[in-house]
């Protein structure tokens, strides 16, 4: 299964990066991430590129996946950066509404809302959308993600 996240610079700004996600070319949901911050751990959206999605049972978010692409310095669980090198780990896809709720991860939602109190731009319906994504990816094997489009 191939997921594609297409960022929308018209909806992205200093508070967050927003886009849409397709599954095997079919529209599926909306996405939210933090703004671009030079790939800094816990505060930046994920770099553009192609990722292997590794099954992960998150203590905070349940059965999910983490992004892995060593060439982009993004690593899955137990696959951290080599000694002396920098990188990010545990970039998950999970439930959240506002970018401020994320630590370098990707949230999924049914719709984009440009002004959802109390934090402004957000995705809505994140819980049910994430449950549908979990059902779609099943055992979480053989998944890939391509992130395209400028972060904002």
Secondary structure, DSSP 8 states (H G I E B T S, - for coil): -EEEEEE-TTT-BTTBEEEEEEETTEEEEEEEE----TT-TTTS---SEEEEEEEEEETTTEEEEEEEBGGGTEE-TT----TT---EE--BEE--SSGGG-SS-EEEESEEEEEETTTEEEEE-HHHHHHHHHHHHTT--SEEEEEES---
